Amino acid sequence: MKDDLKKRLKMNVSAIKEGTVIDHIPVKNLFKVISILRLDKIENQITFGTNLDSGKLGKKAIIKLSDKFFEDDEINKIALIAPHVKLNIIKDYEVLEKRIVEIPDVIVGIVKCFNPRCITNHETISTHFKVISKEPLELKCKYCEKITSEEQIKMI
């Protein structure tokens, strides 16, 4: 009887014809992902859910975006906030591609150097970091060689 009640109460979210599903987002990072991708500014249909059951994470969040496909710099932003999420590329209601998002070895032009004296904070020079650790996340600036930790990361 309990399972029957769960089935009746479970909401169905309609499939998208074209677009991207960002799946397996850690619950605590859902709104960070929405913010860094500026999803509050786009007019595409967006569905998101949080605290959904997940065998892998216990609880997870998910974002479904109609008619939106991400560029590499956007995917790298996702990777910095929520590494290991899955991107499902949807075409004609079918999953065309599944991709696990990984932190790249080099981050260019998407993160601000936390060092106020860094040249990238005073000149029109694109930031450039080498990832020296993925867990915990640490980035080394190519110009001033300062280490930016996960807590200090600010997206440009």
N, C-alpha and C positions, 0 to 999 in steps of 0.2 A: 504494500500500500504506500509506503514511504517513497519508493522509486517511481511509482505511478504519479504521485503528487509532484515530485521533482520534474518529471517529463512534462507535465501540464504547465508548470510554472516557468519552465525554461523558455527564454525569449529567443526567437530566431532573428538573426540579422540577415537582411537580404544580400544576395551575392552581388558583386560588382562586375560590370561587363569589361571594363578596361581600368587598370590602375594598379595600385600597390597596397599590399597588406604588410604592415610591420608587426611581427608576431614575437612572442616571448620577451616582451619588454618587462624588466623588473618593475613591479608596481610603484616603487618609490621614484622611478625615473620617467614615468609617463608624461607628466606635465613639463619636465625639462625637455623631453624630445619634442613635444608640441611647441614649446617656446623657441628652441634653437632653430627649428625648421620654419618658424613663423606661420604655423598652420592656422592661427587665428586671423591671418590676413588674407587667406586665399578663399575663393568662392566655390571651390569644388566641394562635392558632397563628402563629408567626413563622418565616420562612425568610430567611436572609441569606447572601449570597455576596460574596467579595472577590477582587480580582485577576482579574476576568473580562475577557475580551477585549472591547474597545470600539473601533469605528472612529473615534469622536469624541475619546475621552480616552486611547486606548492601552490603559489598564486602568481598570476601574470597579468599583464595589460596588453592590449592590442589596439592598433589603429588601422582603419581601412580608408583609403583615399581613392575616389573615383577620378579617372583621367589625370593621374599624377604619377610621373616616373621621376626618380631622383638622379641628379647628377653626382659625379664622384665626390665633389666637395661636400655635398649634403650627406652622402653616405658616410664620409669620414667624420662629420659632426655627430651623426648618430653613434658611430663607433666609439667616440670619445665619451659619450654620455652613457651609452648602453651597449657595451661590446657583447657580441654573440647573439644579438637579436637575429631573427630570420626575416628576410625580405622575400615576399612572394610577388612575382610580377604576373599580373592577370591580363590576358587578352582573350576576348570572346568568351568570357566566363570560365576559362580554363587557366590553370596555373602553368604558365609558360616556362618560368624559371624560379628556382628556390636558391637563395643566396644567404649564407651566414656572414654577417657583418663582422669584420675583424679590424682591430686597430692597425693602421699602416705603420711602416717603419719611419716614415717622414711625413710631417704635417706642414703644409705650406698655405699661408694666407687665410687661415680660418680661426687661429687662436692668437690672442694678444699676449705679448711678453709681459710678465708681471713686473719686470725691472723698470722702474720709471725712467732710468737713465739710458735704457736701450735705444739705439738709433731708430729702431722701428716705431718707437713712440714719438719721434720728433721729425722724421723724414718720411717721404712717401716710398717706403721700402716694404715689400711684402715680408711678413714674418716667415721664418723657416726654422723648424724644430726637428731634431732627431729624437725619436722615441728611445729612451734609454732603459725604461722599465714599463711593462704593460700592467703589472699588478704588484704594488700600487703604480698607477700611471705617473710617469715622470718624463718631462720633455726638456731637452737641452737646446737653448737658443743658439743658432749658428753665429749670431753676431756678438752677443755679450757673454755667451757661454754660461749664463745663469740657468739653474734648474727650476722649472715650473712644475709644482706638484698638482695632483688632481684637485685639491681644494682651491688652488689659485687660478685654475683655468677659467678664462673668460673668452667667449666667442666674439669674433669681430662682426 
